[in-house]
Structure formats: structure tokens, C-alpha cells
Amino acid sequence: MYFHHCRVGLGDNGQTYCWGYNGFGQLGNGGNTSSNTPVEVKQGEYLLHGDLNDDNRISMEDFRIWLDIYRKYKGEMTPPDEEVPPGETPPGVELPPDEEVPPGEDMPPGENMPPGEGLTSTLISVGSRTTCNINGDGQAYCWGFGFEGQLGNGDNADSNIPVAVKQGAIPNNVKLTSISTEASRVFSIGDDGKAYCWGNYLSLGPNPVTSNVPVATPLGEIPSGVRLTSIGVGNRHGCALGSNNRVYCWDDDNNNIAPILIPFPAGVTSFSNLSVGSSHTCALGNNQKAYCWGLNSYGQLGDGSRDSRDKRTTPVEVKQGAIPNTVKLVSISAGARHTCAIGSDNKGYCWGNNDYGQLGNNSNTQSEIPVLVLLPTGVSSLESISAGGYHTCGIGNGKTYCWGRNDYGQLGDRSNQGRLQAVPVSLPSGVVFTTVSSGNLHTCAYVSSTGKTYC
């Protein structure tokens, strides 16, 4: 959800693509060159659907912690998780050229790899320095930054191609169904309805646990008969949605090492569409209203207020703002410091931080209530939306659009120019994306006909 972007597409090659920053190999194409157009993720250790068998199953505070660790052990440049003023380049980072990104190790940006070379997947999650996905057989694969064990392969080395997540504490007969990545850790759900995680800060609180293979998460206040259906991980917190339509969260600031129950707001008896941002979380209530909780320094909770000091520990209702009174929100996506949603009118609405134009309303003005996403002429609707670090992407009328920060080509429009309004992604020939996942400085997407991944 931060420095890069990935997306699923539907085309003759059915693959997944990523684009944007690639300093840790998080685009998964075998190189470390950033790309301002989609490139296909390589297969690496990835097994195609049907090939799997038992023998080869294979906040600022966080930034400072990570920066200290990285400088100590790597001694190389680090793309910061902290906010960089618009128009400025993070220290130690060399931007790709504005015109054409040089070819990577194997294929030029925006071109397809030869058939059979790409990664096949069904679910993908984009973190700031790590990308993970799940194939049709329920096996997870990760690539990018691995120093804290977040690749889950029993090693702590970076990888610029996908590596298989080891079994660890996941039972042999359990397949993964959901996955969420963050800077230092990955959380997933198995078809047994339980959560498994790997990386750093796995048990939040004063004694964080680190593991480079999956470990089981504690139940906390989750009833034993409740199965988890979706999960998300943020800067120092995580949340999961249960089969009882209740949300359970854990976070370091409140020393909630095991999941605790999030109370329902008045008039709400169930939650859906859970989305976890960097320091805030959002969900839709059964009363067709949106609710958010957590940090609100930039108005990302959407309740018309802004508070840089305290986190909201109970859900607050997102105000109507530019959303027409007759329109209900049908999906929601929490980013680093902003939030976006799709309405029943197939329009996009965003609120929160807007330093890079990530709200898509042709301005840099922050908004504590929803504003309308402005679409290119001839584009009448958005079917999905993904809020990243400082950019946003969506799908409308069969095409992919992005807006906001573009230092590393994360908008995928063959430039490095930030955009205050939606611009089309320059897609590989014959590819139509169907889902999209925005990271901090890179983006990934998926092509469903063959289940392959591009970043």
C-alpha cells in the first residue's frame, strides 16, 4: 500500500503487473530498476496452478526503527516511509528519467515477457518494500525486501523474484485465502479461518516476535468458533474481519498484543469491506455508511475533523461530503494518510491528505470529508479503487487510471510527473486489468485469465 503499485489484469496472457519503485526488487521482475510502465512479475519459485504437491509446498517510529536497522546492516540508501514534501526527492534516491525508463534485466518496461515466464496468482498484496500473493492452490509467494523475514521463506535476504513462503506453523492441509503485507511483516488467513504471519513485530507490544517462517497468531478476544474472513496489517496495528461480521484489532500503542473486539457504532450490527491503512482502519456498516478509526492527523477518518495527537479507538462515521444523499458506499480502501471509496453511483470519493493530489480532485488541498474523484473526459465510472502511500489507482470503463505522487513511475503513465487528476496507465498490449493494488512507491496488478502478476 505504499511505494509501488500492482494490479491484476485480464488479457490473452492473463498475468500480474507491477510498476514504480524497485529498489528492493518489489516489482518482482528479476531486476532493481524502477519502471513507469507495468512490467510482468517473473515466475521465480512460483508454481503454476495445479503444479503444487506435498513435496514442494513451498508511523514514523517504524521508519526510524527500520532506518536504523537498514543503515546498520545494509549501508545502502533507503526509500523513506515518512512523508517527502511535494516535488522533492527522498535522500539518496536516484529517480528514473522522465521520458523512457531504461530496460530492466529481462524485458523493457511495459512489454510482455515470453509465455510461461510470468507469475501466476489469484490474490496480491502490495506493501512498501515487499509484495506477496497467493496462487490458485493456496500457496503464498513473496518478493522484495526480506531483511526482517517478511518473505517467509526461512531466509532474511532480499529477492527480486518470487520465493515460496514456507509451511511453518500452517497445517499441511491448510491453503491460504487472504494476505496483507506491510513494511516489516505479512499477515494471512488460511481456509481453516485462522491467521498466520511472518516478519517482524508479529506479536505487537513491548516484546515483538520475529520469524522468517509463518507462525500462528493468538486468538485474543476472537471467539473459538469464529473464522476469520479477511485481514489487513498497518504500520503498528492489524485488523481482521470474522465470520460473525465483527472486527478484531491489535496494536502496539495500546499494548494490545492479542486481537480485541472493535465495538459497533450506534445503528450498526455488522461490518464488511474491512480495509487497513498505515495508521487507520475503515469498514462499511450494514446501515450502508462508512466508519473509520485510528490516527486522524490528516483527516483520513473523514468525519470532518483532524487531530494530530490522539487515535480514535472507536469507529466514527464518515461524513457525506461530496457524496450525494442517495448514494451509498459499496467499497472502501485505506491508504497511508488518505482514504478512498466507491459509491453506488460508480463514482470515486476520497478524503484525507492531498499533498500529492492523491484525492484526485485537481488540487493539493487536504480534505476532512469526501471529495469527488475527477475522471478523464469520456470515463463515466469507477468500479474499484486502491489508496496507496501518496497515490491512488482505480478501474473504470475497462481501463486503469492512477493519480497522485509519481516520483518512481508508480502511476504507470510513462512519466515521473505527479498528477492531480486521474491519468490512464500505459498497459502492455492486449492486457486489461481487473484488480489493482497500490503500494508506497510501486503498483501491482493481476491478469485473471492465466493468473499472472505484473508490477
LOFILUM-374607 format. One line per 8 residues: number of its first residue (from 1); their letters; for each residue x, y, z of C-alpha. Coordinates in Angstrom, 2 decimals, always signed. Example, Ala and Ser with C-alpha at 12.3 -4.5 7.8 and 13.67 -1.06 7.14 Angstrom:
<pts>
1	AS	+12.30/-4.50/+7.80  +13.67/-1.06/+7.14
</pts>
This chain:
<pts>
1	MYFHHCRV	+0.00/+0.00/+0.00  +2.94/+2.39/-0.19  +5.88/+2.86/-2.61  +4.77/+0.81/-5.61  +1.62/-0.46/-7.23  +0.42/-3.81/-8.57  -2.62/-4.89/-10.43  -4.44/-7.90/-11.83
9	GLGDNGQT	-5.42/-7.80/-15.46  -7.47/-9.79/-17.93  -5.86/-10.39/-21.29  -4.54/-13.10/-23.60  -1.56/-13.61/-21.31  -3.53/-13.40/-18.02  -0.73/-12.05/-15.88  +0.05/-9.71/-12.98
17	YCWGYNGF	+1.95/-6.46/-13.44  +3.70/-4.01/-11.10  +5.24/-0.59/-11.65  +7.00/+2.15/-9.70  +9.89/+1.96/-7.22  +12.00/-1.22/-7.39  +14.96/-0.61/-5.07  +14.35/-3.88/-3.19
25	GQLGNGGN	+13.08/-5.91/-6.13  +9.45/-5.42/-5.10  +8.34/-5.34/-8.74  +9.41/-9.00/-8.91  +10.77/-8.84/-12.46  +14.28/-10.04/-11.66  +15.85/-6.57/-11.56  +16.07/-3.49/-9.37
33	TSSNTPVE	+15.31/-0.80/-11.96  +12.22/+1.31/-11.27  +9.62/+1.38/-14.06  +7.00/+3.95/-15.00  +5.00/+1.40/-17.00  +3.75/-2.06/-15.93  +6.24/-4.94/-16.03  +5.41/-8.59/-15.60
41	VKQGEYLL	+6.37/-10.38/-12.41  +8.70/-13.31/-13.08  +7.81/-16.82/-12.05  +10.80/-17.35/-9.74  +9.97/-20.27/-7.43  +6.30/-19.82/-8.25  +4.39/-22.95/-9.27  +1.52/-22.63/-11.71
49	HGDLNDDN	-1.98/-23.60/-10.55  -2.22/-27.39/-10.48  +1.54/-27.96/-10.26  +1.66/-27.94/-6.47  +2.24/-31.12/-4.49  +3.09/-32.03/-0.91  +6.80/-32.40/-1.72  +7.28/-28.83/-2.93
57	RISMEDFR	+4.78/-26.76/-0.94  +6.72/-24.45/-0.66  +4.43/+5.73/+11.59  +7.43/+7.43/+11.77  +8.53/+5.34/+14.71  +8.55/+2.30/+12.44  +10.50/+4.24/+9.85  +13.18/+5.26/+12.33
65	IWLDIYRK	+13.46/+1.70/+13.63  +13.73/+0.32/+10.12  +16.13/+3.05/+9.02  +18.47/+2.34/+11.91  +18.40/-1.39/+11.19  +18.83/-0.93/+7.48  +21.72/+1.52/+7.73  +23.45/-0.67/+10.27
73	YKGEMTPP	+23.28/-3.88/+8.26  +22.96/-2.72/+4.67  +24.79/+0.58/+4.48  +22.81/+1.48/+1.38  +20.17/+4.05/+0.52  +16.70/+3.63/+1.97  +13.42/+4.81/+0.46  +11.74/+6.58/+3.40
81	DEEVPPGE	+8.30/+5.72/+4.70  +7.98/+9.24/+6.05  +6.38/+11.93/+4.00  +8.52/+13.82/+1.49  +7.43/+17.34/+0.51  +5.85/+17.53/-2.96  +8.41/+17.94/-5.71  +11.33/+16.83/-3.55
89	TPPGVELP	+13.28/+13.62/-3.89  +13.89/+11.35/-0.88  +17.53/+11.45/+0.23  +19.85/+9.02/-1.51  +17.31/+8.10/-4.19  +18.03/+8.45/-7.89  +14.85/+8.96/-9.85  +14.26/+7.25/-13.18
97	PDEEVPPG	+14.19/+9.60/-16.20  +11.02/+11.45/-17.11  +10.78/+10.11/-20.62  +11.56/+6.42/-21.02  +12.63/+4.09/-18.24  +15.69/+2.08/-19.34  +15.08/-1.61/-20.00  +15.36/-3.84/-16.96
105	EDMPPGEN	+17.36/-7.00/-16.80  +15.00/-9.04/-18.90  +12.27/-7.04/-20.57  +11.71/-3.33/-21.28  +9.03/-1.64/-19.12  +5.52/-2.11/-20.40  +6.30/-5.14/-22.57  +5.15/-8.69/-22.02
113	MPPGEGLT	+7.54/-11.45/-21.05  +7.61/-14.60/-23.17  +4.74/-17.01/-22.43  +5.25/-19.11/-19.34  +7.78/-16.74/-17.76  +5.36/-14.81/-15.56  +3.93/-15.31/-12.10  +0.52/-16.91/-11.71
121	STLISVGS	-1.63/-15.73/-8.81  -5.16/-15.16/-7.57  -4.61/-12.64/-4.74  -1.95/-9.95/-4.39  -0.97/-7.50/-1.65  +1.50/-4.64/-2.06  +3.49/-3.31/+0.89  +6.10/-0.57/+0.98
129	RTTCNING	+9.08/-2.79/+0.21  +7.57/-6.26/-0.12  +4.92/-7.78/-2.39  +3.12/-11.08/-1.74  +0.44/-13.10/-3.45  -1.39/-16.41/-3.33  -1.79/-18.80/-6.26  -4.78/-20.97/-7.09
137	DGQAYCWG	-3.52/-23.74/-4.82  -3.37/-21.54/-1.73  +0.43/-21.21/-1.69  +1.92/-17.79/-0.85  +4.90/-16.21/-2.61  +6.72/-13.00/-1.68  +9.46/-10.82/-3.17  +11.31/-7.59/-2.40
145	FGFEGQLG	+12.84/-6.59/+0.96  +13.44/-9.59/+3.22  +15.83/-8.42/+5.93  +13.26/-8.88/+8.71  +11.99/-12.21/+7.42  +8.95/-10.79/+5.64  +9.45/-13.06/+2.60  +8.61/-16.03/+4.83
153	NGDNADSN	+10.99/-18.40/+3.07  +13.21/-19.15/+6.07  +15.80/-16.60/+4.94  +16.40/-12.90/+5.57  +17.77/-11.99/+2.15  +16.09/-9.69/-0.38  +14.74/-11.25/-3.56  +13.82/-9.60/-6.87
161	IPVAVKQG	+11.85/-12.65/-7.99  +9.06/-14.50/-6.10  +10.10/-17.03/-3.44  +7.80/-19.57/-1.84  +6.64/-18.96/+1.73  +7.49/-21.97/+3.87  +4.88/-24.03/+5.68  +5.97/-23.00/+9.18
169	AIPNNVKL	+3.02/-23.24/+11.58  +0.47/-23.55/+8.74  -1.02/-27.08/+8.85  -0.17/-29.19/+5.80  -3.78/-29.41/+4.66  -4.47/-25.67/+5.01  -4.47/-23.34/+2.00  -4.10/-19.58/+2.32
177	TSISTEAS	-7.07/-17.49/+1.22  -6.13/-13.90/+2.16  -2.87/-11.98/+2.54  -1.75/-8.48/+3.61  +1.76/-7.00/+3.57  +3.34/-4.07/+5.37  +6.86/-2.68/+5.77  +8.15/-5.34/+8.14
185	RVFSIGDD	+5.58/-8.14/+8.28  +2.94/-10.15/+6.44  -0.39/-11.46/+7.77  -2.50/-14.13/+6.09  -5.60/-16.26/+6.64  -5.92/-19.97/+5.93  -9.01/-21.85/+4.81  -9.18/-23.05/+8.41
193	GKAYCWGN	-10.23/-19.50/+9.32  -7.08/-18.83/+11.35  -4.38/-16.18/+10.95  -0.68/-16.82/+10.24  +2.07/-14.23/+10.00  +5.79/-13.79/+9.35  +8.37/-10.99/+9.54  +8.93/-8.57/+12.43
201	YLSLGPNP	+6.60/-7.19/+15.14  +4.38/-10.27/+14.87  +3.28/-10.00/+18.48  +2.82/-6.31/+19.00  +3.63/-4.65/+22.29  +6.81/-4.49/+24.37  +8.19/-7.87/+23.22  +7.83/-8.15/+19.43
209	VTSNVPVA	+8.43/-11.55/+17.84  +10.39/-12.02/+14.62  +10.08/-15.08/+12.39  +11.10/-15.74/+8.78  +8.54/-18.56/+8.51  +4.79/-18.42/+9.30  +3.68/-18.51/+12.94  +0.13/-18.70/+14.31
217	TPLGEIPS	-1.38/-15.52/+15.77  -3.13/-15.56/+19.16  -6.93/-15.58/+19.26  -7.29/-12.88/+21.89  -10.95/-11.87/+22.02  -11.83/-13.75/+18.83  -14.32/-16.48/+19.86  -13.09/-20.00/+19.15
225	GVRLTSIG	-15.98/-20.71/+16.79  -15.39/-17.60/+14.65  -13.50/-17.98/+11.38  -11.51/-15.04/+10.02  -12.52/-14.00/+6.51  -10.21/-11.06/+5.73  -7.16/-9.44/+7.31  -5.08/-6.28/+6.99
233	VGNRHGCA	-1.84/-5.03/+8.52  -0.77/-1.43/+9.03  +2.18/+0.44/+10.47  +1.92/-0.91/+14.01  -1.51/-2.49/+14.01  -3.56/-5.16/+12.33  -7.26/-5.97/+11.99  -9.31/-8.95/+10.88
241	LGSNNRVY	-12.94/-9.48/+9.97  -14.66/-12.53/+11.43  -17.41/-14.77/+10.11  -19.62/-13.11/+12.74  -19.15/-9.80/+10.86  -17.22/-8.34/+13.81  -13.79/-6.67/+13.54  -10.89/-7.55/+15.83
249	CWDDDNNN	-7.73/-5.42/+16.01  -4.38/-5.38/+17.79  -1.91/-2.52/+18.03  +1.31/-1.57/+19.78  +0.32/+1.88/+21.02  -2.38/+0.46/+23.29  -0.30/-2.63/+24.10  -2.99/-4.89/+22.63
257	IAPILIPF	-0.78/-7.85/+21.81  -3.75/-10.11/+21.01  -6.84/-9.11/+18.99  -9.53/-7.10/+20.80  -13.12/-6.58/+19.69  -13.96/-3.28/+17.98  -17.36/-2.04/+19.20  -20.19/-1.38/+16.78
265	PAGVTSFS	-21.30/+2.25/+16.35  -24.93/+3.04/+17.08  -27.22/+1.54/+14.46  -24.63/-0.96/+13.16  -24.92/-4.70/+13.68  -22.31/-5.95/+11.21  -19.19/-4.81/+9.34  -17.93/-5.64/+5.84
273	NLSVGSSH	-15.24/-4.45/+3.41  -12.51/-4.11/+6.05  -9.50/-2.05/+4.90  -6.39/-1.34/+6.98  -4.23/+1.72/+6.23  -0.89/+2.80/+7.62  -2.31/+4.07/+10.93  -6.07/+3.90/+10.49
281	TCALGNNQ	-8.73/+1.34/+9.61  -12.08/+1.58/+7.82  -15.08/-0.66/+7.19  -18.63/-0.45/+5.89  -21.57/-0.89/+8.24  -24.76/-2.76/+7.40  -26.54/+0.62/+7.53  -24.64/+1.43/+4.28
289	KAYCWGLN	-22.43/+4.01/+5.96  -18.64/+4.04/+6.23  -16.75/+4.08/+9.53  -13.08/+4.66/+10.30  -10.88/+4.66/+13.42  -7.23/+5.23/+14.30  -4.93/+8.16/+13.55  -6.60/+11.28/+12.13
297	SYGQLGDG	-3.71/+13.73/+11.63  -4.73/+14.42/+8.03  -8.49/+13.96/+8.21  -8.24/+10.40/+6.89  -11.13/+9.29/+9.09  -13.47/+11.51/+7.07  -15.60/+12.74/+9.96  -14.90/+16.42/+9.30
305	SRDSRDKR	-12.20/+16.71/+11.96  -8.45/+16.45/+12.25  -6.45/+15.58/+15.37  -2.71/+15.05/+15.34  -2.47/+13.94/+18.95  -4.79/+11.05/+19.64  -6.04/+7.97/+17.86  -9.77/+7.28/+17.70
313	TTPVEVKQ	-10.20/+3.92/+19.38  -13.84/+3.54/+18.34  -15.28/+3.90/+14.83  -16.52/+7.32/+13.67  -18.93/+7.84/+10.81  -17.57/+9.22/+7.54  -19.49/+12.38/+6.63  -21.44/+12.67/+3.41
321	GAIPNTVK	-19.24/+15.43/+1.94  -19.47/+15.35/-1.86  -21.31/+12.02/-1.82  -24.92/+12.57/-2.95  -27.51/+11.77/-0.28  -28.96/+8.95/-2.37  -25.56/+7.28/-2.87  -24.21/+4.59/-0.56
329	LVSISAGA	-20.58/+3.45/-0.38  -20.02/-0.08/-1.66  -16.25/-0.48/-1.11  -13.51/+1.35/+0.78  -9.70/+1.49/+0.69  -7.49/+2.97/+3.43  -4.07/+4.28/+2.35  -1.17/+5.80/+4.25
337	RHTCAIGS	-2.82/+9.11/+5.12  -5.88/+9.18/+2.92  -8.93/+7.02/+2.26  -10.97/+6.36/-0.89  -14.25/+4.64/-1.62  -16.56/+3.67/-4.47  -20.19/+4.76/-4.35  -23.29/+3.01/-5.62
345	DNKGYCWG	-23.20/+5.61/-8.42  -19.86/+4.10/-9.61  -18.02/+7.28/-8.68  -14.87/+7.56/-6.61  -14.65/+9.61/-3.42  -11.51/+10.33/-1.37  -10.56/+12.25/+1.80  -7.52/+12.99/+3.96
353	NNDYGQLG	-4.00/+14.05/+2.96  -3.67/+15.52/-0.53  -0.11/+16.86/-0.75  +0.48/+14.95/-3.98  -3.02/+15.14/-5.42  -3.89/+11.62/-4.25  -7.52/+12.64/-3.70  -7.84/+13.14/-7.46
361	NNSNTQSE	-9.88/+16.34/-7.34  -7.40/+18.57/-9.24  -5.98/+20.18/-6.11  -3.40/+19.74/-3.35  -5.83/+20.82/-0.63  -6.38/+18.40/+2.23  -9.99/+17.43/+2.93  -11.50/+16.03/+6.13
369	IPVLVLLP	-14.66/+14.99/+4.24  -15.14/+13.08/+0.96  -14.42/+14.85/-2.34  -15.28/+13.61/-5.82  -12.53/+11.96/-7.88  -12.39/+13.70/-11.27  -12.17/+11.30/-14.21  -10.85/+11.90/-17.74
377	TGVSSLES	-13.31/+13.00/-20.41  -15.35/+10.05/-21.62  -14.82/+7.99/-18.47  -18.14/+7.71/-16.71  -17.49/+5.32/-13.84  -15.05/+3.63/-11.46  -15.64/+0.02/-10.48  -12.79/-0.28/-7.96
385	ISAGGYHT	-10.23/+1.89/-6.18  -6.98/+1.35/-4.25  -5.43/+4.00/-1.99  -1.65/+3.72/-1.68  +1.00/+5.72/+0.09  +0.63/+9.01/-1.77  -1.08/+7.86/-4.94  -4.35/+6.17/-5.84
393	CGIGNGKT	-5.43/+3.89/-8.68  -8.79/+2.68/-9.94  -10.51/+0.79/-12.72  -13.14/+2.45/-14.87  -14.75/+1.57/-18.19  -12.31/-1.31/-18.66  -9.19/+0.81/-18.19  -6.82/+1.52/-15.32
401	YCWGRNDY	-6.22/+5.04/-14.00  -3.85/+6.43/-11.37  -3.23/+9.84/-9.79  -1.05/+11.47/-7.14  +2.67/+11.04/-6.46  +4.75/+9.69/-9.36  +8.44/+10.03/-8.38  +9.13/+6.42/-9.33
409	GQLGDRSN	+6.60/+5.92/-12.09  +4.02/+4.41/-9.74  +1.23/+5.92/-11.83  +2.36/+3.83/-14.78  +1.85/+6.57/-17.38  +5.42/+6.52/-18.81  +6.38/+9.65/-16.85  +7.54/+10.69/-13.42
417	QGRLQAVP	+5.23/+13.69/-13.20  +2.74/+13.85/-10.35  -0.91/+14.11/-11.34  -3.75/+15.92/-9.58  -6.32/+14.03/-11.66  -6.65/+10.50/-12.99  -4.46/+9.54/-15.96  -4.56/+6.21/-17.85
425	VSLPSGVV	-1.93/+3.57/-17.10  +0.14/+2.60/-20.14  -0.76/-1.08/-20.38  +1.07/-3.89/-22.15  -0.55/-4.76/-25.49  -3.73/-6.81/-25.17  -3.93/-6.55/-21.38  -6.99/-5.34/-19.47
433	FTTVSSGN	-6.53/-5.26/-15.69  -9.33/-6.39/-13.42  -7.94/-5.62/-9.94  -5.25/-3.27/-8.66  -3.14/-2.91/-5.50  -1.31/+0.34/-4.68  +1.87/+0.40/-2.60  +4.03/+3.23/-1.32
441	LHTCAYVS	+6.12/+3.73/-4.43  +5.09/+0.84/-6.64  +1.94/-0.74/-8.01  +0.95/-4.29/-8.97  -1.90/-5.75/-10.99  -3.27/-9.13/-11.97  -4.44/-10.76/-15.22  -7.09/-13.31/-14.34
449	STGKTYC	-7.20/-15.47/-17.46  -3.82/-17.04/-16.61  -3.49/-15.66/-13.08  -0.16/-13.94/-13.67  +1.15/-10.84/-11.90  +2.68/-7.58/-13.14  +4.27/-4.82/-11.04
</pts>
